[in-house]
Amino acid sequence: MRSFERTRPPDRASREVWREGLAVAIATSAYGISFGALSVASGLDVWQTCVLSLLMFTGGSQFAFIGVFSAGGIAALPSAIASAALLGVRNVAYGMRMSSIIGGGFWRRAAAAHVTIDESTAVAISQETPHLRRLGFWLTGLGVLVGWNLTTLAGALLGDVLGDPKTWGLDAAAAAAFLALLWPRLRERQAIAVGVAAAVVAAGLTPFLLPGLPVLVAALVAVVIGWFNWLGRPGTTAEATS
């Protein structure tokens, strides 16, 4: 006997996807205020902050970028870019998963690539039919894109008004904000092991390496742990855990 969830009227199912997608978009966009303020506090201009949000558009990578940049300035720029890129690699796996849902067409795929993020992928794959998956993907992705960039602008303007970041403690807030994004993901032993090992390596190397380089070495440690599936469940794959 089919469950009630699989016999929902199409209009009701679509309304539920709308509610879910918009709720996720609003909640995620709220972080943009923090990013905008922290980015300006790290030394970027308002327009540079907004361009970064528009083009990079992946929260974890953006926080990693400004965290490394604020620690080392221009000299740490290559490390900041590399750190952001490493965190953004997961979106490639999301894109492979979303490919069959999005469909063909160059411009459609190009637009989809820009909004393929954690939130749009999660909402899409949780739906029951191809139509609802596409609706969830585009609604969430575009909703976060618009909301994130608006709140980034608001946060950047706010941070510009506040002035010296040390006066308000914003010089240490980038790490705190990134930790807030990371914490909900630490639900399994392997994720905790990766986080602890990477933190220990980064902290140990910080006095000896240029700003940003300890983060890159810590990322390599995380890759090794994930590659050998240390403390992970047997048969677990990267796609299954994303």
C-alpha positions, 0 to 999 in steps of 0.5 A: 500500500502506498504511503500518504506522502506518495499520494499527495496532490501535485498542488499541495506537494508544490506548495510544500516545496515552496515553503521548504525552499523559501525557508531554507533560502531565508535562513541561509541568507541571514548569514550573509550579514555576518559575511558582509561585515566580516569581509569589510573588517578583514580589509575588503571594500564594500564593492569587493565584498559584494563582487566576492559574494556574487561570483564565489557564492558558496558560504564556507569558501567565502568565510575561509577566504576572508579568514585567511586574508584577514590573517595575512593580508595581500601576502596570504592572497594565494593561500586564501584563494586555494583554501576557498577552492578546496572547500568549493570542490564539493560543489563538483560532486553536487553538480554530478548529482544534479546533472540528471535533474537539471536536464540539457541546454548550455545556458540552463546548465551554466545557470545551474552550476552557479546555484549548485550549493549545499542548500539547493542540492539538499532540497532537490534530492529530498523531493519525490518526483523529477518535477519537484526536484527541479522546482526545489533546486531552482527555488532554493538556489535562486532564493539563496543567491538573491537573499545572500547578496542582499544581506551581504551588501547590508552587512558590508555597509554595516561593517563599514560604519562600525570602523575598526574591527578590533573595537567590536571584536570582529577581528576574531569573528571570521573564525567563529562564523566559520565554526558556526557553519561547520558545527552542525556537520559534525554528527559522525565519528569520521567528521569529528576526527577530520575536524580535530585532526585538521585543527591540531595540524593547523594550530601546530603549523601556524607559528612556523608557516606563512598565513594560509599555508597551515589551512592548506596542509590541514585540508590535505590531512582531511582529504587523506582521512576521507580517502581511507575512510578512517572511522567511517562506516564501511561502504560509505562514499563521498556522494552518500555523505554529501 
